Each structure stands twice: as structure tokens, then as C-alpha cells.
């Protein structure tokens, strides 16, 4: 078994090496000298975990990143917490310009974006063709948004869909054609197209495009919360039994296929993967059972891609298993004193991430003040501010006379990524030994009940 697995890995590895070509992205950016710029790809479009392929220190405003690609891929460029992306073809060289607009990103704790330009754009180049389509799509959406909200733009939508469907037929680049196809599918979905027709036309009758951003965007948008709702429907009992009591992948897929009517076992499995990942923290399915099903997919999944996605999901969820240690940190508080996570051993830690640009963050800090007054002798309250300007942390603490530890992230962007904080406020409950008790825990209003029940 081990020998066969190694042989398969070796074959896939060699195959990639033979097909991969050196690709180069190089260019300039002002104001970031001595900072690290990284380039990577998405491992998959369900977990959206990234794999970094190359990095370099920006020197005199210039950078050059070389990496191997085997096919057209969306590549992500990142400096600190700022990102942009482009579509790269294997073996090509891209000359680009990057810039950062402070005003356009003001108040953004997340999703800070770098501006990307091509000094010598060619209309026939893939990125320029996608940009041209995106501009037409955005113009249409802006002009018809109000009508679309009331289902009153059916004629305009149909005309736009027909126009671009005809245009893409003359295009030779398959990646571009698929990009337009699934962007239009998203538009049909938004404008109220028949779910049955959309599913049949764009999913059931088409190959799975795992590495294509727009296909997977459509897939995840179309099936968002679908599995969650399916578990509540009449007739789902056998599937739930297979997942939670029998913990049998084969039986779960069999029952799921009856419920969804997929002709492809691979598609049924991909739907299950997305569903299990989406509801994991809601505990719709017992978490241990979900992990066992995912483990089975890593071992005997219907495709290499499904096995890889299952492995990526398990790796993402591992960070928040009860036996996993919380990522350590050493940060300064509003008074300039240093605190490390290990300093809080011996009591539970209610850890929050917040930003001054987030109204819910500020509102819930007020609620947490009352929670701290009630349970501050039994629980360590720690709030980490994610604003670039550290004086904001100091001002908020002084203005509101908060008494627990307010730390500033201090430019430690890796810490935010380690905790997978993508929205603020976000909360984590850490046990007395420094392990994760609950990731993405309840906010202070709901947490009051938990503390009341456990800290009597």
C-alpha cells in the first residue's frame, strides 16, 4: 500500500515537473523597500488556503518573482496584509506596476488591496481580455441593479447574456471562455434564473473545473447553505445516519445522490466536501464524524482533486481541534507593556480581535466591559486591535476606561492569518493550558450564558 502510494506521488510529481514552466512576475512599487513580497496560488477554492511559491525583498522599489506553473492560474501577490492578483499563463513573463492608495483603503481592517497595472498592455493578452469583460459586466450591473432587485431587468439581462454568449464562441482561449461562461452563470443566478436549469446547464452537464476561479465561485455561491438546508428536509434521515452513526462515506454518498440526483459520484463527493466544511462550526453534523468522513475522502476519494481538498479542509480544521495549542503571541498593550499568551496560563482566555473601523467591534466592547466586571476574576479578557495606527488602541482604552488587556497587533500580520481572522470582531476561547476550546466563539452577549453555566 505504502509502495503504491509513493509510486503514485512520484508519478504525479514527475508529471508536474515535466509540464511546469518557469513563469516570471516582475515590476516596481514605491514606499515598500525592505518589505517582503510573496506570490502564490490557491490550493483550492473551497478552503481558499494559499500556497506561496516565491518571495523576495523589495529593493529600490523593484522585485522579480520566478516560480513554476503547469497551467493558467490565478496568482496572488501579497505585501504585509495587502493583496492583488492576476491570471498567469505558464512560461510567460509579466511586467507590472503596483501601488497602494492609503485613502482608498482607509478604515479597512481587512481586504486591503494593491493597485495593479500593466505598463505595456496588449488587448489580446488574457488579463486585458478579462478586464474588458469585467468592465462590461460591471457597467451592466450598475445600470440595471435597481431593476434587478425587483426582477424587472429580464429583457436587459437576456440581451447581455446573449451578446456575450455569442462573443465568447469566437474566442480561442478555453480559460477565458470558461471565465465568461461562469461569470454569466452567476449573473443568471443573481437575476433569479431557475435553480433547476442553472444546476443542469452549468453543473450537472459540465466537467468540474477545480482550478478555475469563476467555476468554483459559481459552485460555492449556488450551493451556499444548500447542504445545511438539506439536512433539515424530510428524507434526509438516512444520509444523516450514514454520516453521524455509521460514519460511512459510501453510504453517505449513496443517500446524498438520491437526494440531489447527481449523475457523477465525483460531483456528489465535491458537494459533500463543501457542505461539511460550511457547517462544521455550526455543528449540524457531529464534528468528529465530519472529520472521519473527510479522512475517508483523503484515502479513497473519487478524484485526486477531491482527496486534496479533503486534506486541505482537515488541515484547516486541525488548528481548532480541542488538543491544538493556540498560536502564541507577544504584543504590547495600550501602556506599552509586553504580554505573551503563555502569561495567561491557569485561567481561560476570552480572546477577541477588533478594529475601530468596525461598528460591531466597538459596540461589543461595551458589552464585554460588563462581562469583564462579572467574570474578570475567573477569566482573562484579552482584546487585540488590528488597526495600523497603534494610537487608536490607546485612545479607545483611555476614552472608555477599559480595565482588561488591550494589545496592538504590532504589524504581526502572520498572527491574524494563523487565527484565520477574516472578519471583526472575532472571538476565541482558550483553555487553562493554552489549547483552543472554541474557535470563532460567541460574542460577549451569548458568551455570558456560557460563563454563567460553567463558572458558577
C-alpha positions as CSV (number, residue, x, y, z in Angstrom):
1,X,0.0,0.0,0.0
2,X,2.8,2.4,1.0
3,X,4.8,1.5,-2.1
4,X,1.8,2.1,-4.4
5,X,1.1,5.5,-2.7
6,X,4.8,6.5,-3.1
7,X,4.7,5.4,-6.7
8,X,1.6,7.5,-7.4
9,X,3.1,10.5,-5.7
10,X,6.4,10.1,-7.6
11,X,4.4,9.8,-10.9
12,X,2.3,12.9,-10.2
13,X,5.4,14.8,-9.1
14,X,7.4,13.9,-12.2
15,X,4.4,14.7,-14.4
16,X,4.1,18.2,-12.8
17,X,7.8,18.8,-13.3
18,X,7.7,17.9,-16.9
19,X,4.7,20.1,-17.6
20,X,5.6,23.0,-15.4
21,X,7.3,26.1,-16.9
22,X,9.2,28.9,-15.3
23,X,6.9,31.9,-15.0
24,X,8.1,35.4,-14.0
25,X,6.2,38.4,-12.4
26,X,8.4,41.4,-12.1
27,X,7.8,45.1,-11.5
28,X,8.0,48.1,-9.2
29,X,6.3,49.6,-6.2
30,X,7.1,52.8,-4.2
31,X,7.2,53.0,-0.4
32,X,7.8,49.3,0.4
33,X,11.5,49.0,0.3
34,X,12.8,46.2,2.6
35,X,9.4,44.7,2.7
36,X,8.7,41.1,1.6
37,X,6.6,40.5,-1.5
38,X,5.1,37.0,-1.9
39,X,3.4,35.2,-4.8
40,X,1.2,32.2,-4.6
41,X,-1.8,30.3,-5.8
42,X,-4.9,29.0,-4.1
43,X,-4.6,25.4,-3.1
44,X,-8.4,25.1,-3.7
45,X,-11.4,27.4,-4.0
46,X,-13.3,25.9,-1.0
47,X,-10.9,26.5,1.8
48,X,-9.2,29.4,-0.1
49,X,-5.9,28.4,1.6
50,X,-2.9,29.7,-0.3
51,X,0.4,28.1,-1.3
52,X,3.2,30.6,-1.5
53,X,5.5,29.8,-4.5
54,X,8.2,32.5,-4.2
55,X,9.1,35.6,-2.2
56,X,11.6,38.4,-2.4
57,X,12.7,41.6,-0.5
58,X,11.7,44.7,-2.4
59,X,14.9,46.7,-3.2
60,X,14.9,50.2,-4.6
61,X,11.3,49.8,-5.5
62,X,11.8,46.7,-7.7
63,X,11.1,43.0,-7.4
64,X,11.3,39.8,-9.5
65,X,9.5,36.6,-8.6
66,X,10.2,33.4,-10.5
67,X,8.1,30.2,-10.0
68,X,6.8,27.2,-11.8
69,X,3.3,26.9,-13.3
70,X,1.8,24.0,-15.2
71,X,-1.3,25.7,-16.4
72,X,-3.2,29.1,-16.4
73,X,-3.7,30.0,-12.8
74,X,-4.8,33.0,-10.7
75,X,-1.7,34.1,-8.8
76,X,-1.9,36.3,-5.7
77,X,0.7,39.0,-4.8
78,X,0.9,40.0,-1.2
79,X,2.8,42.6,0.8
80,X,2.1,42.6,4.5
81,X,-1.8,42.5,4.6
82,X,-2.2,44.0,1.1
83,X,-3.1,41.8,-1.9
84,X,-3.8,41.8,-5.6
85,X,-4.0,39.1,-8.2
86,X,-3.6,38.4,-11.9
87,X,-4.0,35.5,-14.2
88,X,-0.7,33.9,-15.3
89,X,0.0,31.6,-18.2
90,X,2.7,29.0,-17.7
91,X,6.1,30.2,-19.1
92,X,5.1,33.8,-19.5
93,X,6.8,37.0,-18.2
94,X,4.7,39.7,-16.7
95,X,5.9,43.3,-16.2
96,X,3.6,45.1,-13.8
97,X,3.4,48.2,-11.6
98,X,2.0,48.1,-8.1
99,X,0.8,50.9,-5.8
100,X,-1.1,51.3,-2.6
101,X,-3.7,54.0,-2.1
102,X,-3.9,54.9,1.6
103,X,-7.2,56.9,1.1
104,X,-9.0,54.1,-0.8
105,X,-8.1,51.6,1.9
106,X,-8.8,53.9,4.9
107,X,-10.7,52.2,7.6
108,X,-10.1,48.7,6.1
109,X,-9.0,46.2,8.7
110,X,-9.2,43.5,6.0
111,X,-9.2,43.2,2.3
112,X,-6.6,45.9,1.7
113,X,-5.8,45.9,-1.9
114,X,-2.9,46.8,-4.0
115,X,-3.5,48.6,-7.4
116,X,-2.0,46.6,-10.3
117,X,-1.3,48.0,-13.7
118,X,0.4,46.8,-16.9
119,X,2.8,49.4,-18.3
120,X,2.5,47.9,-21.8
121,X,-0.9,46.3,-22.1
122,X,-1.8,44.2,-25.1
123,X,-5.5,43.9,-25.9
124,X,-5.1,40.2,-26.8
125,X,-3.4,39.3,-23.5
126,X,-5.6,37.2,-21.1
127,X,-5.7,39.8,-18.3
128,X,-6.7,42.5,-20.6
129,X,-9.5,40.4,-22.2
130,X,-10.8,39.5,-18.7
131,X,-10.5,43.2,-17.7
132,X,-12.5,44.2,-20.7
133,X,-15.3,41.7,-19.9
134,X,-15.3,42.7,-16.3
135,X,-15.7,46.3,-17.2
136,X,-18.7,45.5,-19.4
137,X,-20.2,43.3,-16.7
138,X,-19.8,46.0,-14.0
139,X,-21.3,48.7,-16.3
140,X,-24.3,46.5,-17.0
141,X,-24.8,45.7,-13.3
142,X,-24.5,49.3,-12.3
143,X,-27.0,50.4,-14.9
144,X,-29.6,47.7,-14.1
145,X,-29.1,47.0,-10.4
146,X,-32.3,48.7,-9.2
147,X,-34.4,46.9,-11.8
148,X,-32.7,43.5,-11.0
149,X,-33.6,43.8,-7.3
150,X,-37.3,43.9,-8.3
151,X,-36.9,41.2,-11.1
152,X,-37.6,43.9,-13.6
153,X,-34.5,43.6,-15.8
154,X,-35.2,40.3,-17.5
155,X,-35.0,41.8,-21.1
156,X,-31.8,43.7,-20.4
157,X,-30.2,40.7,-18.7
158,X,-31.2,38.3,-21.5
159,X,-29.8,40.7,-24.1
160,X,-26.5,41.0,-22.2
161,X,-26.2,37.2,-21.7
162,X,-26.9,36.6,-25.4
163,X,-24.5,39.2,-26.5
164,X,-21.6,37.8,-24.5
165,X,-22.5,34.2,-25.2
166,X,-22.1,34.9,-28.9
167,X,-18.9,36.8,-28.4
168,X,-17.2,34.0,-26.5
169,X,-17.9,31.5,-29.2
170,X,-15.3,33.1,-31.4
171,X,-12.6,33.1,-28.6
172,X,-9.9,30.5,-28.8
173,X,-8.7,30.7,-25.2
174,X,-10.6,28.0,-23.2
175,X,-9.8,29.5,-19.8
176,X,-11.3,32.9,-21.0
177,X,-14.4,31.2,-22.4
178,X,-15.0,29.4,-19.1
179,X,-14.4,32.6,-17.2
180,X,-17.1,34.4,-19.1
181,X,-19.4,31.3,-19.0
182,X,-19.5,31.1,-15.2
183,X,-19.5,34.9,-14.7
184,X,-22.7,34.9,-16.8
185,X,-24.0,31.9,-14.8
186,X,-23.6,34.0,-11.6
187,X,-25.5,36.8,-13.3
188,X,-28.3,34.4,-14.2
189,X,-28.4,33.2,-10.6
190,X,-28.4,36.7,-9.2
191,X,-31.2,37.8,-11.5
192,X,-33.5,34.9,-10.5
193,X,-32.9,32.2,-13.0
194,X,-34.4,28.8,-12.5
195,X,-32.3,26.8,-10.0
196,X,-33.1,23.5,-11.8
197,X,-32.0,25.0,-15.2
198,X,-28.9,26.6,-13.7
199,X,-27.8,23.4,-12.0
200,X,-28.5,21.2,-15.0
201,X,-26.8,23.6,-17.5
202,X,-23.7,24.7,-15.6
203,X,-23.0,21.9,-13.1
204,X,-24.6,18.5,-13.8
205,X,-23.8,18.6,-17.5
206,X,-20.3,20.1,-17.3
207,X,-16.9,18.9,-16.2
208,X,-15.7,20.0,-12.8
209,X,-13.2,22.9,-13.2
210,X,-11.4,22.7,-9.8
211,X,-8.7,25.2,-10.8
212,X,-11.0,27.7,-12.4
213,X,-11.9,30.6,-10.1
214,X,-15.2,31.6,-11.8
215,X,-16.4,28.0,-11.9
216,X,-15.8,27.4,-8.2
217,X,-17.2,30.9,-7.4
218,X,-20.4,29.9,-9.1
219,X,-20.4,26.4,-7.5
220,X,-20.0,27.8,-3.9
221,X,-22.4,30.6,-4.5
222,X,-25.1,28.3,-6.0
223,X,-24.8,25.7,-3.2
224,X,-24.3,28.2,-0.3
225,X,-26.2,26.9,2.7
226,X,-27.8,24.2,0.5
227,X,-26.3,21.3,2.4
228,X,-27.4,22.9,5.7
229,X,-31.0,23.2,4.5
230,X,-30.8,19.7,3.0
231,X,-30.1,18.1,6.4
232,X,-33.4,19.5,7.7
233,X,-35.5,18.2,4.9
234,X,-37.8,15.2,5.1
235,X,-36.0,12.2,3.6
236,X,-32.5,13.2,4.8
237,X,-32.6,10.9,7.9
238,X,-30.8,8.1,6.1
239,X,-28.0,10.4,4.9
240,X,-27.6,11.8,8.5
241,X,-27.5,8.3,9.9
242,X,-24.8,7.3,7.4
243,X,-22.7,10.4,8.3
244,X,-23.1,10.5,12.1
245,X,-23.8,7.0,13.3
246,X,-22.4,4.7,10.6
247,X,-19.7,7.2,9.6
248,X,-19.6,5.6,6.2
249,X,-18.6,7.6,3.2
250,X,-20.0,5.1,0.7
251,X,-23.4,5.0,2.4
252,X,-23.5,8.9,2.8
253,X,-22.7,9.4,-0.9
254,X,-25.4,6.8,-1.9
255,X,-28.0,8.6,0.1
256,X,-26.9,12.0,-0.9
257,X,-27.1,11.1,-4.6
258,X,-30.7,10.0,-4.1
259,X,-31.5,13.4,-2.5
260,X,-29.6,15.5,-5.1
261,X,-29.8,13.4,-8.2
262,X,-26.2,13.9,-9.3
263,X,-25.1,11.5,-12.0
264,X,-21.4,11.9,-11.2
265,X,-20.1,10.3,-8.0
266,X,-17.2,12.8,-8.1
267,X,-19.7,15.8,-8.1
268,X,-21.7,14.3,-5.3
269,X,-18.5,14.0,-3.3
270,X,-17.5,17.6,-4.0
271,X,-20.9,18.8,-2.9
272,X,-20.4,16.8,0.3
273,X,-17.0,18.3,0.9
274,X,-18.2,21.8,0.5
275,X,-21.2,21.1,2.7
276,X,-19.2,19.5,5.6
277,X,-16.8,22.4,5.6
278,X,-19.6,25.0,5.5
279,X,-21.5,23.6,8.5
280,X,-18.5,22.4,10.6
281,X,-18.6,25.2,13.1
282,X,-22.4,25.2,13.2
283,X,-22.1,21.6,14.4
284,X,-25.0,20.5,12.2
285,X,-23.0,17.3,11.8
286,X,-21.0,15.9,14.8
287,X,-17.5,17.4,14.3
288,X,-15.7,14.1,15.0
289,X,-17.9,12.3,12.4
290,X,-17.3,15.1,9.8
291,X,-13.5,14.6,10.4
292,X,-13.8,10.8,9.9
293,X,-15.7,11.2,6.6
294,X,-13.2,13.7,5.4
295,X,-10.4,11.4,6.3
296,X,-12.1,8.6,4.3
297,X,-12.2,11.0,1.3
298,X,-8.5,11.7,1.6
299,X,-7.9,7.9,1.3
300,X,-10.4,6.8,-1.3
301,X,-12.0,9.9,-2.8
302,X,-13.4,9.9,-6.3
303,X,-10.6,12.1,-7.7
304,X,-7.1,13.4,-6.9
305,X,-8.7,16.9,-6.5
306,X,-11.3,15.7,-4.0
307,X,-8.7,13.9,-2.0
308,X,-6.6,17.1,-1.9
309,X,-9.5,19.3,-0.9
310,X,-10.4,16.9,1.9
311,X,-6.8,17.0,3.1
312,X,-6.8,20.9,2.9
313,X,-10.1,21.0,4.9
314,X,-8.7,18.7,7.6
315,X,-5.6,20.8,7.9
316,X,-7.6,24.0,8.2
317,X,-9.8,22.4,10.9
318,X,-6.9,20.9,12.8
319,X,-5.9,24.4,14.0
320,X,-9.1,24.4,16.1
321,X,-9.2,20.9,17.5
322,X,-9.5,20.7,21.2
323,X,-6.0,19.3,21.5
324,X,-4.4,22.1,19.4
325,X,-2.5,24.8,21.1
326,X,-3.5,28.4,20.4
327,X,-0.9,30.3,18.4
328,X,1.4,32.2,20.8
329,X,1.9,35.9,20.6
330,X,4.0,38.6,22.3
331,X,2.4,42.1,21.9
332,X,2.4,45.5,23.6
333,X,-0.6,46.8,25.5
334,X,-2.0,50.3,25.5
335,X,0.5,51.3,28.2
336,X,3.5,49.9,26.3
337,X,3.9,46.7,28.4
338,X,4.5,43.4,26.7
339,X,2.2,40.4,27.1
340,X,2.5,36.8,25.8
341,X,-0.3,34.3,25.5
342,X,1.6,32.0,27.8
343,X,1.4,34.6,30.6
344,X,-2.3,33.9,30.9
345,X,-2.0,30.2,31.8
346,X,-4.1,29.0,34.7
347,X,-7.3,30.6,33.6
348,X,-9.5,30.5,30.5
349,X,-8.7,33.3,28.0
350,X,-11.5,35.1,26.1
351,X,-9.6,36.4,23.1
352,X,-11.1,38.9,20.7
353,X,-9.8,40.7,17.6
354,X,-11.3,44.1,16.8
355,X,-10.9,47.2,14.7
356,X,-12.0,50.8,15.3
357,X,-13.5,50.8,11.7
358,X,-15.9,48.1,12.8
359,X,-19.1,49.4,14.5
360,X,-20.0,45.9,15.8
361,X,-16.5,45.7,17.3
362,X,-17.0,49.0,19.3
363,X,-20.5,48.1,20.3
364,X,-19.5,44.7,21.6
365,X,-16.5,46.1,23.6
366,X,-19.1,48.0,25.6
367,X,-20.9,44.7,26.3
368,X,-17.6,43.0,27.1
369,X,-17.0,45.7,29.7
370,X,-19.9,44.3,31.8
371,X,-18.9,40.8,31.2
372,X,-15.4,41.6,32.5
373,X,-16.8,43.2,35.6
374,X,-18.7,40.0,36.3
375,X,-16.2,37.3,35.4
376,X,-12.8,39.2,35.2
377,X,-11.6,37.3,38.4
378,X,-12.1,33.9,36.7
379,X,-11.3,34.6,33.0
380,X,-8.5,36.5,31.3
381,X,-10.0,39.0,28.8
382,X,-7.6,39.9,26.0
383,X,-8.5,42.2,23.1
384,X,-6.2,42.6,20.1
385,X,-6.5,45.7,18.0
386,X,-5.9,45.3,14.2
387,X,-5.7,49.0,13.2
388,X,-2.4,50.0,11.7
389,X,-2.3,53.1,13.9
390,X,-1.5,51.9,17.4
391,X,-2.6,55.1,19.0
392,X,-6.2,54.1,18.2
393,X,-5.9,51.3,20.7
394,X,-4.6,53.7,23.3
395,X,-7.3,56.2,22.6
396,X,-10.2,53.7,22.8
397,X,-8.9,52.3,26.1
398,X,-8.4,55.7,27.7
399,X,-11.8,57.1,26.5
400,X,-13.8,54.1,27.8
401,X,-11.7,53.3,30.8
402,X,-11.5,49.6,29.9
403,X,-9.7,47.6,32.5
404,X,-8.7,44.4,30.7
405,X,-5.6,43.9,28.5
406,X,-5.9,45.7,25.1
407,X,-3.0,44.6,22.9
408,X,-1.9,46.0,19.5
409,X,-1.1,43.5,16.7
410,X,2.1,45.5,16.0
411,X,2.3,44.6,12.3
412,X,2.2,40.9,13.0
413,X,0.1,40.0,10.0
414,X,1.0,36.3,10.4
415,X,-0.8,36.2,13.7
416,X,-4.1,37.2,12.1
417,X,-3.6,34.6,9.4
418,X,-2.7,32.0,12.0
419,X,-6.1,32.5,13.7
420,X,-7.8,32.8,10.3
421,X,-9.4,36.1,11.3
422,X,-11.2,37.3,8.2
423,X,-13.9,39.5,10.0
424,X,-14.0,41.6,13.1
425,X,-15.0,41.2,15.8
426,X,-13.8,37.5,16.1
427,X,-13.6,35.6,19.3
428,X,-11.7,32.6,20.6
429,X,-12.0,30.7,23.9
430,X,-8.7,29.3,25.1
431,X,-8.4,26.8,28.0
432,X,-6.2,26.9,31.1
433,X,-3.4,25.0,29.3
434,X,-3.4,27.2,26.2
435,X,-5.4,25.0,23.9
436,X,-8.2,26.1,21.7
437,X,-11.5,25.3,23.5
438,X,-13.7,27.1,20.9
439,X,-12.7,28.8,17.7
440,X,-15.0,31.6,16.4
441,X,-16.7,31.6,19.7
442,X,-19.8,33.5,20.6
443,X,-19.7,37.2,21.1
444,X,-20.0,38.7,24.6
445,X,-23.8,38.7,24.7
446,X,-24.0,35.0,24.0
447,X,-20.8,34.2,26.0
448,X,-22.4,35.5,29.2
449,X,-24.6,32.4,29.3
450,X,-21.7,30.1,28.8
451,X,-19.7,31.7,31.6
452,X,-22.8,31.7,33.9
453,X,-23.2,27.9,33.3
454,X,-19.5,26.9,33.6
455,X,-18.1,29.4,36.2
456,X,-20.7,29.2,39.0
